[in-house]
Amino acid sequence: MTALYQPSMLSHMSIESHFSPKPKSIAEVAHSVRNGHDYTCAVKEFLDEVINSTDAPETRYGFYQIPSSFYEDAPIELDSPAHMAHLAGLAENLALLTGSQPPAWTEEEAYFLKEPVVLGGANSRDHIMAETGSAFRRRLLFCGSSLSKLFKKRPRPAA
């Protein structure tokens, strides 16, 4: 993983200013990465924006209120096929949480891996494979639960 900050940068730059403005869509995440930002950091910043703009369902089986602007536009192409698959999986997952159809771009061949990719170390492989949702699994990307922070911050009602 590429370091986002060099120690010399920290002395005169705040971390918050590095992502100003924060990515507000999957397309903006891709632009941010293309401009040199670390993929993991860009996605985390984006998911924080999603969480801050999302309303939890009113009922246990209701839908999340997530603005479609977060996932409707296709990202520009990135060098990493795993990142492309991950962005499409995020878009599909967010759309399904709202009760909407995923954007058509998520079905394009560029967003599917040809070989399985399992993120994480050997000790976490079984857990990651078990926790990966269908939007990622069908792309052969095993990354665990990408939206667990959303579910913790904006949980469904118990009953």
N, C-alpha and C positions, 0 to 999 in steps of 0.2 A: 504494500500500500504506500502510495506517495504521501509524504508529509505535507500537510496543508500549510504549515507555518514554519519558517526557519527561526531559530532562537533569536537571531539578530532583529527580526521583524517585530517580535513581541515587545521590545523595549519602547517602540514609538508608534505602535498600531494596536488598537483594541480589537479583540476577536469579533465583537459584534459588527464592526465596520466592514469586515471582510465579506460578509454576505448582505450588502446593503444595495438594493433591496433584496429580501429573501425570495427564493423562487416561489411563485404562486401558481405554477402549473407544471405538469410533466414536461411540456415543451421547454419551459424556462430552466428546468433541471438540466436538460440536455445541453442547452446553450451555455449554462454555467460551467458544465463539465468541459465542453468544447473550448471554453475560454480559460481553462487551466485549473478549475476548482476540483477538489477531490470528490469522487462520485458519492462515497458514503456520507460525507459531510453535507453535500448538496441535497441528497435524499432526506437526511435527517432534518435539515432546515425546512424542506418542503413539507414533510409530514407534520412538523410543528405548526406550520401555517394551516394545513388541512384540519388538524385538531382544533385550533383556535377558531376556525370558521364553521365548524360542524356542530349540528345539534343532534343529540342522541334520539333514538326512536321514543315515541311516547308510550308504546306498548312493547311487550316482550318480543313480539314477532313483527313489529313495525320496521320501517326503513329509516336509515340515517338521512339527514338533510345535509348533503354535501354538494356544493355548487359544481355544476358540470364543467365550468371553466377550468377546474383543476385537472381534468383528464381528457377533455374532448379533442384537443389539438395534438397531432402526431409530433413526436420529437424529431429533431434532426438526427441524422445517422451518427452514431458513436463508434469508436474503434472496437469496443468490446461487445461481442455478441451476447455475453451474459448480461451486460448492462441494458442492452436493447430488450432482451427478454424480460428483465426485471421491470423496466418501465412499462412495458405492455401489460405485464401481470398486475402491476399496481393500478393501472388505468382500468383494467377489467374488474379487479376487486372493488375499487371505489364505485364504479358504475353499478355493479351488482348489489352493493350495500344500499344504494338509493332506490333499488327496484327498477333500474334502467338497463337497457341493452348496452353492452360495451361498445365503444366507438369502432367503426369498421376497420380503422387502421390497425387495431390490435390483432386482426386475423391475417395480416400480411406475413409472408414467409420470413422476412427479415427479423421478426419478433419471436421466432421459434429456433431453439438450438437443435443442432444435428446430433449431438452427443450429450448425455446427462452431465450436469455440473452440480456438485454438492459443495456448498460454502461451509466454512467452519473446519475445525480440526477433526482428527480421527475419533477422538473421545466423544464428540458431540454428533457424529454422523447419524446415528439411529434416531436421536431426538429431533434433529433438523429434518430428517426425512419424514418423520411422523407428524411434525407440526406444519409442514408446508401445505398451503392451500392449493386448491385445484387450479386456480388461475396461473400459478407458477408451475405446478406439477405437470400440467399438460404441455408446458413449454420446455420440459426436462430441466428445469431450474429448481433445485432444492435449497431453499434459503430460510426455512423456518417461518415463523409468523411475522410478516412484515408490518402488520397493523396492530400488534399487541398493545402499543402505547395508546392508540385511539380507543381500543376497547376498555382500557383501564381508566382513561380520562373521561370518556363519554360512554359509560356502560349502559346496556339495555336495562330496563326495569326488571326486577326479579319476578314480578307477577303481572 
